[in-house]
Amino acid sequence: MTFAESLKRLRHDNSLTQNELAEKLHISRQSISKWELNKSYPDIDKLIPVVLVN
């Protein structure tokens, strides 16, 4: 499973929209979208809160 697939699955499992997750991480919704589409990857400092949300 790719990072994009994992992120999308975790977001859906937690009933979060892209916008809600972006707000929790203090980033733009567009960043979440790009991550989920494999168009870009987050910086390591953005991954730590993703792990903590779960």
Secondary structure, DSSP 8 states (H G I E B T S, - for coil): --HHHHHHHHHHHTT--HHHHHHHHTS-HHHHHHHHTTS----HHHHHHHHHH-
